[in-house]
């Protein structure tokens, strides 16, 4: 099984990532692997959890040198992964697009929506 964790680059709550990922992985196979999208925020915090718990991961970044755009990369990731775990802010386009891709492909999707104040602090 391959899982991608995505979400806001502004997300800074490691305790919440730890809590949600521990719960999410409770009934997943021990050989579950992750796709890391190589950016700050939710993906970076999730990678810390992944490393701490000894799971395998692959880095899957946008290939800017060859003209790839994030939408293309996100669609490729949706094709590769079996499940999506998303820490999404309500007005994020890229994360919302990936969620749509997963749902369109009828893949398991777990979305946790977060609100933050004007100072960009997560609640």
Order of alpha helices (4+ residues) and beta strands (2+ residues): beta-alpha-beta-alpha-beta-alpha-beta-alpha-beta
